[in-house]
Amino acid sequence: MRLVVQRVSKAECKVEDHITGSIDVGYMVLVGLGVNDDEKIVGKMAEKLSKLRIFSDENDKINLSIHDVKGKILSISQFTLYADCAKGNRPSFTDALGGDKARELYRYFNESLRKLDIEVEEGIFGADMKISLTNDGPVTIILDSEDLW
């Protein structure tokens, strides 16, 4: 599983000019699922994200979690995080999890975050989404489950 986490002061997802998710302070998270991912990995990544401390404290040190700032998450499914560009100029997505299994694990990820007491807004799985955001900092962190365990 791969997450691209952007600390934001505002983020929004639109599908066909309809806002499907919108947040102020928090994280805009691109969520990529790989063929080897399962509920155990997804649950651990949700927990890791919930404890990540990338908000500034009163001394301007990156030291606070999303809970500390009462932030929210805008979660966007993003299979292209598993693009393999090693051969040729057209990416291969053979390592990306697709279909119903990916949809199921994406839902499980968002529900896991909610169970950790984080408000989660979403895009629409598989849709053509238009994402806008104001990256705060900017701060962008990449979490890959293969690097964490």
GUKEZA-167158 format. One record per atom (N, C-alpha, C, O, CB): residue in one letter; x, y negated, z. Coordinates in steps of 0.001 Angstrom, whole numbers, padded with zeros to 6 digits, always signed. Each point is the difference from the previous one (the first is absolute). Last residue first. Glycine has a CB too. Example, Ala and Ser with C-alpha at 12.3 -4.5 7.8 and 13.67 -1.06 7.14 Angstrom:
S+012850+002250+007080;S+000820-001190+000060;S-000770-001090+000730;S+000509-001108+000169;S+000675+001736-002314;A-000894+005092+002075;A-000890-001190+000000;A+000900-001200+000000;A+001036+000019+000665;A-002928+001154+000581;
***
This chain:
W+007314+002353+007372;W-000025+001240+000755;W+000832+001061-000659;W+000090+001118+000508;W-002330-001693+000319;L+001875-004012-002492;L-000324-000159+001413;L+000054+001290+000804;L+000198-000046+001214;L-001602-001836-001888;D+001998+001110-004221;D+001099-000647+000723;D-000209+000002+001501;D+000941-000257+000751;D-000562-001164-002729;E-003655+003083-001086;E+001192+000847-000146;E+001202-000576+000741;E+000927+000734+000343;E-001786+000017-002562;S-003303-003128+001914;S-000065+001096+000969;S+001232+000907-000089;S+000395+000602+000999;S-002899-000684-001132;D+002382-005170-000957;D-000106+001252-000760;D+000055+001139+000987;D+000948+000098+000780;D+000133-001104-002843;L-001782-004763+001789;L+000049+001196+000846;L-000215+001213-000891;L-000971+000063-000754;L+000111-001332+002790;I+002292-004295-002488;I-000363+001242-000680;I+000172+001151+000993;I+001071+000188+000578;I-000367-001113-002862;I-001598-004768+002564;I+000661+001191+000521;I-000493+001210-000796;I-001185+000107-000315;I+001399-001137+002646;T-000074-004799-002263;T-000473+001193-000697;T+000841+001171+000460;T+001230-000048-000042;T-001999-001294-001970;V-000204-004297+002907;V+000434+001238+000643;V-000654+001159-000748;V-001225+000091-000071;V+001505-001228+002353;P+000909-004579-003113;P-000712+001246-000250;P+000616+001174+000769;P+001212+000076+000200;P-001835-000947-002461;G-001649-002122+003647;G+001414+000207+000315;G+000919-000364-001155;G+000705-001004+000105;G-001389+002803+001442;D-004437-000218-001857;D+000454-000848+001094;D+001442+000333+000339;D+000288+001080+000514;D-002630-001244+000386;N-001079+000531-005389;N+000982+000742+000785;N+000593-000959+001013;N+000500-001063-000367;N+000021+002653-001554;T-005229-001530-000705;T+001030-000944+000404;T+000918+000750+000935;T-000343+000259+001154;T-001177-002296-001411;L-001970+003844-003887;L+000468-000065+001381;L+000966-001148+000186;L+000616-000494-000944;L-000922+002953+001166;S-003337+000720-003750;S+000669-001280+000236;S+000399-000041+001467;S-000695+000530+000867;S-000628-001711-002711;I-000403+004944-002238;I+000426-000271+001367;I+000650-001382+000054;I+000861-000328-000817;I-000528+002808+001270;K-003773+000828-003592;K+000768-001246-000061;K+000297-000396+001445;K-000906-000282+000784;K-000179-000473-003006;M-000272+005731-000372;M-000124-000988+001066;M+000884-001210-000284;M+001073+000116-000592;M-001591+001715+002232;D-001900+002773-003814;D+000882-001059-000465;D-000190-001170+000962;D-000995-000721-000069;D+000877+001479-002395;A-000774+004344+004211;A-000563-001120-000767;A+001105-000921-000507;A+001133+000047+000479;A-003237+000076+000890;G+002559+003872+001598;G-000038+000265-001433;G-000525-001132-000864;G-000011+000119-001225;G-000281+002195+001848;F-000907-002594+004437;F+000903+001026-000497;F-000227+000210-001499;F-001123+000235-000445;F+001148+000879+002718;I-000903-005672+000323;I-000796+001137-000451;I+000935+000985-000685;I+000648-000330-000993;I-002736-001105+000715;G+003317-001999+004473;G-000312-000117-001410;G-000899+001166-000363;G-000550+000657+000883;G+002742-001847-001398;E-002060-000734+005637;E+000515+000888-001045;E-000252-000535-001396;E-000875-000832-000241;E+000508+002734+001768;E+000945-003048+004310;E-000753-000292-001213;E+000647+000825-001112;E+001160+000396+000118;E-001813-002779+000654;V+000812+002761+004884;V+000539+000285-001329;V-001021-000377-001067;V-001147+000446+000034;V+002557+001422+000906;E+000123-002456+004707;E-001039-000246-000996;E+000627+000132-001390;E+001036-000603-000282;E-002316-000945+001867;I+002874+004070+002997;I+000378-001028-000965;I-001145-000141-000993;I-000496+000991-000536;I+002990-000495+000800;D-001784+002834+003516;D-000561-001300+000362;D+000495-001136-000880;D+000265-001101+000483;D-000439+001929+001824;L+000823+004022-002709;L+001064-000643+000762;L-000374-001446+000331;L+000850-000795+000400;L+000848+002287-001513;K-004503+001111-001584;K+000018+000696+001291;K+001092-000553+000912;K-000060+000163+001219;K-000826+001896-002339;R+000658-003651-003289;R-001162-000484+000762;R-000052+000658+001376;R-000339-000653+000987;R-000920+000274-003134;L+004513+001876-000859;L+000311-001353+000458;L-001141-000557+000841;L+000231-000639+001027;L+001189+000271-003062;S-002133+004483-000028;S+001014+000156+001054;S+000389-001356+000567;S+000173-000136+001211;S+000688+002219-002322;E-003700-001968-002634;E-000716+000372+001217;E+000960+000189+001174;E-000341-000327+001137;E-001425+001419-002543;N+003637-001956-002815;N-000743-001173+000466;N-000770+000299+001283;N-000045-000833+000905;N-000148+000053-003271;F+002479+004387+000324;F+000949-001017+000434;F-000742-001207+000584;F+000321-000456+001097;F+001323+001227-002856;Y-004217+002563-000306;Y+000506+000466+001291;Y+000993-001014+000583;Y-000029-000264+001202;Y-000293+002665-001934;R-001273-003124-003634;R-001057-000249+000991;R+000475+000380+001406;R-000244-000723+000966;R-001511+001137-002734;Y+004641+000663-001690;Y-000076-001463+000104;Y-001071-000381+001029;Y+000232-000863+000846;Y+000522+000600-003268;L-000384+004788+001264;L+001085-000424+000893;L+000048-001517+000167;L+000362-000491+001069;L+000928+002508-001766;E-004498-000215-002305;E-000264+000499+001348;E+001077-000465+000990;E-000317-000446+001103;E-000840+002445-002104;R+001720-002893-003606;R-001101-000809+000528;R-000283+000376+001453;R-000222-000871+000841;R-000768+000676-003155;A+004106+002815-000004;A+000543-001327+000285;A-001073-000899+000607;A+000265-000721+000963;A+001376+000982-002850;K-003038+003954+000444;K+000903+000152+001157;K+000600-001349+000388;K+000081-000323+001185;K+000452+002689-001889;D-003253-002047-003223;D-000767+000050+001246;D+000878+000105+001238;D-000325-000571+001041;D-001503+001628-002314;G+004491-002752-002970;G-001320+000582+000119;G-000604-000042+001382;G+000281-000889+000804;G+000373+002306-002629;G+004763-001499+001231;G-001136-000582-000707;G-001313+000622+000398;G-000055+000908+000830;G+001554-001393-002702;L+004140-000456+003262;L-001190+000803+000252;L-001177-000677-000680;L-000149-001220+000075;L+001069+002075+002138;A+004335-001244-003761;A-001129-000674+000641;A-001156+000979+000171;A-000326+000766-000907;A+001034-002977-000089;D+003449+003178-001307;D+000127+000138+001452;D-001147-000667+000764;D-000113+000153+001216;D+002577-000073-001524;T-002019-000282-004520;T-000231+001393+000387;T+000107+000215+001507;T-000556+000969+000516;T+001435-000283-002734;F-000641-004620-001132;F-000683-000035+001290;F-000275+001401+000526;F-000972+000210+000726;F-000055-002386-001366;S+004491-000939-002943;S-000716+001256+000228;S-000604-000068+001396;S+000601-000551+000923;S+000954+001870-002475;P+000042-005472-002089;P+000038+000711+001284;P-000792+001306-000037;P-001003+000127-000704;P+001252-002328+001846;R+002381-000198-005236;R-001376+000155+000463;R+000028+000806+001299;R+000491+001129+000021;R-001417-001234-002408;N+004874-000733-000121;N-000517-001305+000408;N-001449+000036+000463;N-000531-001008+000467;N+002108+000006-002063;G+002582+004979+001771;G-000767-000796-000943;G-000496-001301+000595;G+000451-000432+001061;G-001114+002524-002162;K+002052+001073+004738;K+000157+000388-001403;K-000876-000867-000882;K-001202-000127+000238;K+001733+002481+000444;A-000397-003193+004007;A+001350+000510-000252;A+000244+000317-001465;A+001106-000204-000502;A-001103+001123+002794;C-003888-002695+000549;C+000491-000695-001191;C+001388+000482-000409;C+000692-000688-000750;C-002051-001296+001405;D-003308+003183+002440;D+001362+000483-000233;D+000451-000578-001331;D-000522+000353-001057;D+000148+001807+002390;A-003685-003401+002573;A+000516-000034-001368;A+001443+000493-000031;A+000827-000409+000815;A-002364-001512-001368;Y-001784+001291+004320;Y+000717+001248-000288;Y+000484+000064-001447;Y+000225+001088-000530;Y-001607+000046+002269;L-001228-004718-000034;L+001160+000018+000895;L+000825+001269-000191;L+001140+000080+000458;L-002416-001465+001193;T-002966+000517-003852;T+001215-000377-000736;T+001225-000119+000907;T+001114-000161-000498;T-002562-001038-001134;F-003153+002056+003117;F+000739+001197-000417;F+001305-000349-000707;F+000904+000834-000061;F-003071+000371-000146;Q-001191-003669+003662;Q+000975-000408-001010;Q+000857+001194-000421;Q+001118+000164+000488;Q-001080-002500+000468;S-004515+000037+002326;S+000592+001230-000546;S+000876-000358-001208;S-000378-000834-000822;S-001616+002222+001621;I+000830-004573+003480;I-000201+000133-001445;I+000673+001280-000484;I+001208+000169+000166;I-001317-002689-000442;S-001613-000517+005012;S+000595+001242-000498;S-000381+000200-001467;S-001177-000008-000361;S+001098+001024+002684;L+000424-004962+001715;L-000635+000212-001295;L+000745+001156-000641;L+001167-000136-000367;L-001882-002323+000099;I+000245+000874+005678;I+000709+000605-001119;I-000902+000011-001226;I-001173+000364+000084;I+002540+001057+001492;K-000754-004623+003280;K-000779+000987-000748;K+000862+000549-001130;K+001082-000514-000285;K-003264-000659+000856;G+003225-001369+004631;G-000052-000014-001456;G-000854+001108-000578;G-000444+000904+000708;G+002676-001911-000684;K-000673-000855+004606;K-001399+000258-000352;K-000210-000084-001513;K-000976-000573-000484;K+000260-000342+002716;V+004929+000706+000303;V-000492-001213-000667;V-001471+000122-000408;V-000546-000885-000658;V+002869+000463-000166;D-000035+004025+003049;D+000367-001188+000772;D-000574-001280-000598;D-000331-000935+000730;D+002413+002101-000041;H-002517+003041-002940;H-000883-000078+001167;H+000238-001292+000771;H-000941-000647+000458;H+000916+003153-000307;I+002866-001426-003727;I-001293-000468-000506;I-001019-000107+001131;I-000883-000857-000041;I+001379+001909-002185;S+004518-001484+003818;S-000728+000939-000856;S-001296-000645-000494;S-000359-001107+000401;S+001350+003070+000857;L+004008-004282+000240;L-001386+000273+000347;L-000655+000948-001003;L+000329+000002-001187;L-000459-002251+002268;N+004712+000268-001220;N-000110+000827+001196;N-001430+000424+000339;N-000198+000775+000935;N+002207-001933-000116;I+001717-002126-003669;I-000943+001005-000498;I-000114+001072+001074;I+000888+000837+000164;I-000308-001295-002624;K+000582-004690+003609;K+000629+001306-000234;K-001068+000962-000507;K-001122+000005+000508;K+002870-000414+001307;D-002215-004291-000162;D+000187+000177-001439;D+000815+001257-000335;D+000693+000051-001016;D-000823-002533+000768;N-001678+001066+004579;N+001398-000388-000238;N+000393+000171-001464;N+001182-000050-000341;N-000639+000704+002688;E-004886+000590-000704;E+000152-001419+000348;E+001419-000514-000192;E+000213-001211-000062;E-002050+001501+001684;D+000641+003911-004630;D-000446-000343+001350;D+000240-001489+000250;D+000334-000741-000924;D+000164+003094+001740;S-001432+000530-005640;S+000892-000807+000836;S-000616-000293+001357;S-001198-000260+000122;S+002159-000752-002181;F-001761+005495-001117;F-000507-001360+000186;F+000913-000732+000974;F+000583+000611+000896;F-002969+000131-001351;I+002738+003966-000828;I+000577-000909-000999;I-000639-001390+000023;I+000134-000768-000952;I+000357+002757-000456;R-000373+003261+003590;R+000075-001338+000599;R+000683-000954-000975;R+001224-000137-000002;R-001141+001127+002335;L-003006+004054-002225;L+001034-000811-000653;L-000041-001424+000557;L-001064-000611+000096;L+000909+002024-002203;K-002947+002276+003092;K+001000-000405+000999;K+001109-000886-000573;K+000835-000520+000740;K-001324+002634+000456;S-003089-000222-003852;S-000672-000699+001101;S+000984-000528+001043;S-000296-000961+000710;S-001688+002417-001083;L+003516+001222-003289;L-000425-001325-000451;L-000625-000788+001144;L+000239-001201+000130;L-000607+002110-002436;K+001492+003569+003140;K+001216-000796-000200;K-000367-001433-000382;K+000543-000957+000552;K+000722+003025-001262;E-004777+001046+000955;E+000505-000337+001325;E+001243-000881-000091;E+000123-000974+000743;E-001053+003126+000133;A-000819-000478-004852;A-000939-000968+000567;A+000479-000451+001375;A-000046-001185+000328;A-001851+002240-001607;M+004274+002392-000784;M+000273-001282-000654;M-000944-001080+000516;M+000417-001147+000161;M+000395+002361-002204;K-001449+003205+003552;K+001244-000550+000551;K+000329-001361-000618;K+000483-000899+000689;K+000351+003237-000306;G-004555+000022-002104;G-000246-000442+001371;G+001230-000624+000642;G-000097-001018+000686;G-001604+002804-000490;V+002140+000190-004457;V-000805-001219-000089;V-000286-000553+001400;V+000084-001209+000214;V-001123+002038-002366;I+003202+003347+001826;I+000884-001086-000454;I-000758-001325-000002;I+000511-001012+000479;I+000811+002639-001897;K-003865+002159+002417;K+001014-000198+001044;K+000914-001166-000364;K+000252-000877+000827;K-000332+003333-000257;E-003187-000948-003711;E-000554-000808+001084;E+001017-000271+001110;E-000025-001071+000607;E-002208+002030-001136;D+004412-000080-004177;D-001139+000643+000640;D-000468-000885+001158;D+000570-001064+000241;D+000267+003388-000898;D+002800-002142-004132;D-000607-000626+001170;D-001203+000786+000500;D-000699+000666-000763;D+001488-002877-000060;N+002171+002886-003182;N+000295+000773+001206;N-000656-000556+001260;N+000213+000531+001090;N+001924+000086-002145;V-002441-002698-003364;V-000540+001362-000122;V+000233+000849+001249;V-000715+000979+000210;V+001100-001137-002657;G-000705-005225+002980;G+000759+000938-000812;G-000572+001407+000066;G-000821+000314+000862;G+002835-001708-000488;L-003728-004122+000278;L-000024+001370+000521;L+000695+000928-000977;L-000224-000063-001208;L-001921-000392+002441;G+001820-005191+000188;G+000278+001019-001002;G+000058+001369+000643;G+000652+000185+001027;G+000596-001853-002401;V-002994-003715+002379;V+000040+001360+000525;V+000200+000979-001154;V-000875+000160-000851;V-000624-000808+002792;L+002054-004895-000331;L-000152+000862-001168;L+000278+001420+000472;L+001035+000261+000613;L-000346-002107-002268;V-002251-002628+004579;V+000764+001237-000100;V-000351+000724-001294;V-001159+000341-000242;V+001242-000156+002756;M-000243-005065+000443;M-000526+000530-001237;M+000883+001200-000279;M+001211-000139-000171;M-002093-002132-000742;Y-000015-000166+005834;Y+000808+000676-001014;Y-000843+000280-001239;Y-001147+000433+000101;Y+002581+000600+001695;G-002147-005187+001922;G+000133+001449+000073;G+000938+000542-001055;G+000983-000641-000371;G-003266+000750+001287;V-001140-004713-000031;V+001276+000502+000530;V-000002+001517+000074;V-000944+000614+000497;V+001224-002722+000819;D-004181+000899-003906;D+000895-001117+000269;D+001297+000616+000528;D+000616+000786-000720;D-002547-002443+001225;I-001697+004090-003999;I+000505-000184+001365;I+000740-001324+000103;I+000380-000607-001002;I-000190+003102+001309;S-003741+000863-003652;S+000644-001291+000206;S+000430-000105+001459;S-000765+000323+000908;S-000617-001390-002753;G-001125+004471-002367;G+000710-000100+001266;G+000717-001326+000096;G+000542-000492-000990;G-000271+002967+001054;T-003127-001439-003680;T-000207+001268+000718;T+000670+000000+001357;T-000356+000790+000874;T+000209+000374-003053;I-001907-004858-001694;I+000987+000187+001053;I-000334+001278+000767;I-001071+000117+000596;I+001446-002626-000408;H-001480+001303-005449;H-000638+000231+001300;H+001096+000243+001039;H+000855+000861-000207;H-002950+000112-000893;D+002836-001536-003730;D-000385-001269+000620;D-000783+000144+001305;D-000570-000974+000490;D+000541+000042-002759;E+001977+004792+000070;E-001036-000594-000850;E-000601-001247+000649;E-001221-000144+000067;E+000715+002418-001005;V+003388-000522+004253;V-000293+000954-001065;V-001181-000583-000769;V-001084-000188+000550;V+001948+002231+000785;K+003091-003871+002533;K-001207-000160-000809;K-000070+001121-001018;K+001010+000401-000578;K-000965-002903+000892;C+002624+001001+004669;C-000131+000933-001120;C-001320-000260-000705;C-001050-000079+000638;C+002456+001818+000550;E+002291-004528+002417;E-001338+000287-000507;E+000085+000971-001174;E+000944-000037-000788;E-001744-002235+001537;A+003616-000605+003723;A+000035+000944-001119;A-001428+000360-000384;A-000910-000005+000829;A+003153+000926-000082;K+001224-004280+002774;K-001275+000184-000684;K+000203+001003-001123;K+001036-000004-000666;K-001793-002351+001240;S+004189+001389+002378;S-000893-000926+000692;S-001384+000054-000634;S-000969-000517+000555;S+002914-000981+000039;V+002016+005559-000366;V-000721-001035-000727;V-000737-000953+000936;V-000348+000350+001127;V+000107+001235-003027;R+004230+002627+001072;R-000595-000830+001049;R-000653-001188-000703;R+000647-000710-000770;R+001086+001426+002545;Q-000839+004198-003918;Q+000301-001426-000104;Q-000733-000731+001120;Q-001217+000100+000149;Q+001543+000064-002670;V+001327+005105+000913;V-000691-000793+001016;V+000429-001452-000143;V+001179-000325+000141;V-001307+002308+001441;V-000017+003010-004227;V+000622-001311-000141;V-000839-000933+000863;V-001172-000250-000280;V+002082+000698-002108;L-000251+005177+002351;L-000753-001210+000298;L+000867-001210-000296;L+001163-000049+000398;L-002508+001246+001370;R+000957+004567-002792;R+000745-001256-000073;R-000947-001161+000262;R-001111-000057-000526;R+002752+001059-001116;M-001079+004785+002229;M-000852-001178+000000;M+000889-001230+000000;M+001016-000057+000693;M-002869+001283+000528;
***
